[in-house]
Amino acid sequence: MTNPRLRNIVIVGGGTAGWMTAAALGRFLKDGFTAVTLVESEEIGTIGVGESTIPQINIFNRMLGLDENEFVRRTKATFKLGIEFVDWKEIGHSYFHPFGPFGLDMEGVSFHAYWLRLKAMGEAADLGDYSLQAVAAAQSKFMRANQQANSPLGGIAHAYHIDAGLYARFLRGYAEDRGVRRQEGKVVEVHQRAEDGFIEAVTLQDGQRIEGDLFIDCSGFRGLLIEQTLKTGYEDWSHWLLNDWAVAVPCQLAGSRQPATRAVARPAGWQWRIPLQHRLGNGYAFSSAHLSEDEATAYLLAHLDGAPLAEPRTLRFQAGRRLKSWNRNVVAIGLSAGFMEPLESQSIHLIQVAIARLLAMFPDRRFQQPDIDRYNRVMQFEYEKIRDFLILHFKATRRRDTAYWDYLREMPIPDYLADKIAVFESHGRVFRENEELFNDTSWFAVMIGQGLTPRGHDPMADVMSDDELRAKMRDIRAVIARSAEVMPDHMAFIAANCAAA
């Protein structure tokens, strides 16, 4: 090839995955470098039940150059400082998984080790008292990080609760302004090259043929290109992640609008509560082997804070991932690449990671196999490490009230997770492996919150005297409490800066 540059990229499917991909390509493929077409049909609805994000979405939005206040207004968003877990360890117990660290490391030793030592002395406060995000969320306080050095206020990490449909619409306008062409239509036929099985075009219901060099499959669970056409295969993880259905319904605003997602463990799954500016998002992710769709729907409707605003929608899925996210000239992004469940708000992040890795390994028409293989290795690592973090929530439990929790408590787990737990149970140590999404703070928060108890703490924490330890830990807790006091009310902050019309 004299010029192997990609000439045409075709994205099949819209929704959050499709329009995030289109927006990123529109941002970087400037001046007609490569034509980008997104094909979607109004007849095919999007899933859109996931409306909770993690702080990494800020990286994506900054990459696009989005104004945060406009983004919050346009998506009718609220802010998020972490996740409150209720009834997971046991009924009546709750804990908080915050964005951002607990306390601060001292003398080169993790704060976690000092907290475990103080706990062994019988003098530690609740772990959440040493997290500004946890304290602020409990008080419905929020502010963005300021520039204060040596203050917890200078390091506030936050994410959002968004209306996923409005986010896709916002990004559609952004992408179209940068040259992405939207084509309305339903794909009825996929054409492959005879010599190598690469996809060369799709035909729409009206007979129009859309040709491309690179195809991005954002068609959802059906995986129109990656699976139905290329027969890539799927790795089933449902023996670890039992939930295979979700029922979702919005309801009227009622109760607290803390800057936090609430995840409540239920008899056969868990229920989410996501506060937006205009409504509450609710859902019940459950195991169909332990609960029927009708029972789950009735249970969810009986546990809403406000009156429902629509008919409940059901979603059926199989936890797992596609054996290859990139096969020939097709890259699967979003649900077509895999799905575990909504827990820990990682679905949009996996879209974001897939886009970032695609840009890092951007192909030309020669589609070099080493590049494709590396992309698949990286995405496999990303999915598997998130999977193991999710399994931890179900495995580490003391609940014995239903067959669902009995199975999860006793099930065998992946070796990586078993090793993580064993190291933690020894001296309370947790380590972030390579570039896995969830860091040591996240693992520590969930392990402690779910009731895992280390046999000891890092001996390096014993270098500090008892009195010095007490004083430093007391000071850290006091600084966090004072910092939360000066933060404004969450909804007052939104009203002053980024309220939706």
N, C-alpha and C positions, 0 to 999 in steps of 0.2 A: 504494500500500500504506500503510495506516495504521501498521503496524508491520512493517518488512521484515526484522526479525531472523531469522537462521537458526533453524529449529525443530528440525531433525533432521539430524545428520551421520552418514553411513554409511561405515565403513571396510571395504573388501572385501579380506580377506587379513590374516593374522597375521604370524608371524615377527618378525624384528627391526624391519623397517620399520613394520609394522602396530602393534605394541605400543609402539614409541617414539612414534609419532603419537598413539596413544590415551592414553598417559601424559601427554604434553604438553597435550592437549586437556582431559583430566581435571583437570590442575593449574590451568588458567587459566579454563575455562568452569565457574565455580563456581555453586552454589546453583540448579542446574537451568536455567541460562541457555540452554543448548542441549543437547538429548539427543544422546548419542554411542553408537552401536552398532557393534561390530566383528563382522563375519561371517567365520568361518573354518571349515574342514572338517578333521577329523582324517585324512580320506582323502588330503588333499593335503599332501605333505611340504614342509618349508621347505628352502631351499638351505643356509644355515648353514655355508659353508666359510670365510667370513671371520671370523677370531677375533682379528685384530690391529687396534689402534686408534691414533689420534694424539691429542695433548694436548687438542684441542678438545672431546673427549668430556667433559672435566671441566666445561666450560661448561654442557653439557646436564644432566649429573648434578647440578650445583649449582643449576641452574634448577628442577629437580624437588625439591631439598632432600634428596638422598640422602646418607646417611652413607657415606663412602668405605670404611671398614673393612667395613661390612655388605655393600656392593656387591662388594668383592673376595672376601669369604667366599662370598656367594651365587652368584657366577659362577665360583668356583674359579680366580680370576684370578692372574696374576703381573704384575709391573710391567715397563714398557718405557721405555727411554731413547733408543731410536733403532733403526736398521736397519743390519745388517752386510751389505754386498754383496760376494759372492765370485765371482771369475772373470768379471766383467762387462767390465772394460776389456780384460783378456786373461787367459788361464788362468794361475793361480798368483798373481794380484793380488787384494787385497781393500781395501776402504775402508769408512768408517763415516759414515752420514748421521745426525747427532745431533739431538735436540730441544734447542733452546737454542743460544746463539751460540758462535762461536770467539773466544777471548780477549776483548778489549774494544776499542772504538773509542778513539782517542787524538787529541787536538787537532782534533776534528771530522772525522777521516779514518777510514775503515773499517779495522778490523783486517785484513781481507782484503788490502788494499793493502800493509800493512807485511809481512805474511807473504810475499806475492809478491816484495817487494823483498829480503827476507832470503833467499828461495829463489834469487833471481838471483845473490846473493852466494855461494851454495853453503853457507849456514849454517843454513837452516831445518830444524827437526825435522819429522817427519810432522805433517800438518795435524791429525790426531786428537789429538795430544799437547796441543793448545791448547783442547780441549773437555773439560769435566768429565764430560759424559755419555758420551763415547767412552772416556775413561780408566776411569771407574767400570764401564761395561759390560764392558770387557775383563777387569776384575778381579772380575766378578760382585758388585759392590757396589751398594747402593741405600739412599737415604733420601729422605724428602720435603723440600722446601725449608723451611729454618728462617728465622728472622727476622734472621739476621746481615746487617747492612749491610756493603757493600763486600767481600763474600765470595761466591765462586761457589756456596757452599752455600745462599745466600739466593735463588737464582734457578733452582733445578733444575726443569725442566719434564719431566713424565712422562705416559705413557699406560699402556695395559694390554694384556695378552693375556687374552681372555675366552672362555668357552664361550658362543657366541652363542645357543644354545638356552636355556641357563640365564638369560641376560640377558633374553630375551623373556619367560620365565616369571616372572622377578622383576618386570618392568615390567607384566605382566598383573595380578599381585596389586595393584600400586600403582594401576593404572588402575581396576580394579574397586572398590577401596576408595574411589575418588573419583567413583563413579557411572557409569563406562563399563559398558555391558551387552555381554557376549559372547554371540553367537548361533551355535551350532553349525549348520553346514549348508553345502551345496554350491550355489553359484549356477548355475541352469540356464537362466535367461532374464533379459534386461535390457530394461526398458521405457523408451521415449523419448517425450517430448512431440511431438506431430505438428507443432506450429507452429514449433518452433525446434531440435528434436533434443536438448534437455536431457534428462538421465536423471531419471526420476521415481521409479523403484522397481526392485528386483531380486526375482526369485522363486527360492525355494530348492527343493531336490529334494523336500521334504515338502509343497510347495504353499504355504508361508508367503510372504507378500508383505512386503517391507521397504521402506518409503518413506523418501525423504530429500530435503533441499534441496541439500546439498553431498555429493558422493561422493568418497572418497579411494581411489585405486586402489593397493593394495599387493599385487596378485595375482602379482607376479613377472614373469618374462620375457614371459609370454603377454599381459600388458596387457589383461586381460579388458574393462575399461571404456574405457581411453584409446585402445586400438588395435583390438581385436576389434569393439568397438561404434562408437566415434567415428572410426575410420580416420584417426588423427592423422598417421601417417607416421613414418619413422625415418631418421636420418642415419647412414650406414654409415662407420665409421672403420677398417675392417679392413685397408685398404691401408697404414695407418700402424702399427696395433697388430695384428700377425698372429695372436696367440694367440686361439683360438676354442674351445678345450676346456680343461678342468681335471679332473684326477683327484685325489681327496683321501682320506686315510686317517689315523686316529689310531693312535698306537703307544704302547707302554709307555715310561715315563720311563727315560731313559738319557742319559749324557753331561751336558754343562753345561746349567744353567738360568740363563744370563745374562739380565739384563733387556734383551733385544734380540731382535728378529726377525732371522732369517737368511734371506737371499735368494741362492740359488746359481744362477748362469747355467748352463744345460744346453745340449746340442747343438741342441735345437729349442724352447727356452723357458726356464723357470726354476722352481726348486723352493723352496718355503717351509718353514721350520721354526719352530714357535711353541710355546714351553714354557708349559704350564699347571700348576696345582698337582697335577693327577691324571693327566695324560697329555701327550704331545706331539702337536700338530697338524701335519700334513704335507700337501703337495700339489705337483702338477706342472702348471703352466699352460703349454700348448704349442700349436703350430700343427699342425692336422690335415693341412695340405698338406705337412708335412715329417715327420710321425710319426703312426703309427696309435694308436688307443686302447689296443690290446693291448700295443704296444711301450712306450707311455708308462707304463702300469700296471706292467709288469714292471720298467721302469727305476726307478720310484718305490719299489717294494717292495724292490728291491736296494740302495737308498740310504737306508734308515731306520736310525735309531740303536737302535731297540728292536723287539720283536715287534709286529706289527699287532694292533689290538684289535677290528677290524671289517673287513667286506668293503670294498674300495675303492668309492667313489662317483664317478660321472662327471657332469660338468656341461658343457653345450654353450651357447655364447653368441656373440653378434655384437657386437663393439666399436662403440659409438656411443651416440646419444641420441635420444629422442623429439623430433620437430620442435617440439612444444609440451609443456611439462610440465603446463600448465593449459589445458584445452580445454572450453569451455562451463562446466558446473558440476562438472567432474571434474579433480582434481589427482592426478597420478601421483607417487608417492614410492617410492624404492627402485629395485629392478630394473625395475619397469614404466616408469620414467622414463628409464632408460639404464644402461649398464654398460660399463666399459672393460676392466678385469681387476683382480685383487687387488693388483697392485704398488703400493707406498707406502701401503697400508692406508687408502684414501680412500673406500671404499664406505659405511661407517657414517657418515662425515663428511657425505657427500652427502645421506643421509637427514636428518641433523641440520640441515643448511643448508636443505633443502626445508621442514622443519617451521618453522624460525625465520622464513623468508621468508613462509610462509603466515600465521603469526601476525601478522607485520608488515603484511601486505596482506589481513587477514581480511575476508571479504566479508559482505554481507547478501544477501537474496534477489533484489536487483536485478542483481547480478553485473556491475559496471561494467567495460567493456572496457579502459579505460586502466589500471586496477589489474591486470587479468589480463595485459595486454601487458607491464607493467613486471616482473611476476613472471617471465614467460618470458624477458625480456631478461637479468635478473639470473641466472637459472638457466643460460641458455645461456653466459654469461660464465664462470660457475663451472665448468661441464663442460669448456669449451674450454681454459681455462688449466690445469686439471689434466691434460687430454689431452696438451697440449704438454710438460708436465713429464715425463709418462710416456714420451713418444716420445724425449725426450732420452736416457734410459737405454739405448735400443736403437740409436739413431742414432750416438751417440758411443762407438764401440767399435773396438778394434783386432783383434778376433777374425776369423779367416779360415778357421776349421776346418770350417764347414758351409755349405751353401747358405742356410740360415736366416739366419745372421749376415751372410753376403755381401749378401743382399737388404737387410737392415736398415741396414747400413753405407752403402750407396749410394743408398737411397731418397730422393726429394725430400720435403721437410718443410713444414709450414705456415709462412707468412710471419712470424708472430709469433715462433715458435721460431728461425727463421733469423736474425731481427734480434737476438734475445737472444744467440745464439751469436756473431754478428758483433761486437756491442758488447763481449762478454766477451773475445773473441780480440784486441781492440784493446788495452785497458788493464786487463783483468781485472775490469771493473765489472759488477755485476748490480744490478738494481732491481726492487723489488716494485711491480707495476702495480695501482693502485687497491686493491681488497680481495682480490686473488687469494690462494688458500690458501697456497701455498708462498712463503716469504719469501726474502730475499737469501742468508741462511745456507744454506737448502736448495738453492737453485740453485748456489751456490758449491761446496758439498760434493760435489754430483753432477758438476758440470762438471770440477772438479779430479780427483775420483775416477775419472771415466770417461776421463781422459787428455787433456782439452782444455788447450792451453797458450797463455796470452796472450802477445802479442808484447812487452808491457811492463806496468808497473803505474801506478797513479794518480800523476802527478807530485807531487801534494800530499804524498805520503809521503816525498819526498826532503827536505822541510824539516828533518826530524829528522836529526841526525848519525849516522854509522855506529855509533859507540860507544854513544850513547844508545839507538839502536834495538836493538843487541845486548843491552844491559842490561835494557831493558824487556821484550823478548821472553823473555829468560831468566827474569825474575821471574814473568811470567805463567805460564810453563810450570811453574815450581817451585810457585807457589800452587795450581795445579790438581792437581799431584801430591800435595801435602800434604792438600788437601781430600779427595781420593779415599781417602787413607790412613785418615781418621777415619770414613769411612762404613762402616756394618755390612754384612755379607754379605747378599745379596739374599734368599735363602731364610730366613736367620735373622731378618731383618726381618719377613717374612711370618709366620713361626712365632710371633713375639712379639706381632704386632698384628692379623693378619687371616687366619689359617689356616682353611681350610674344614674342616668337621666330618669 
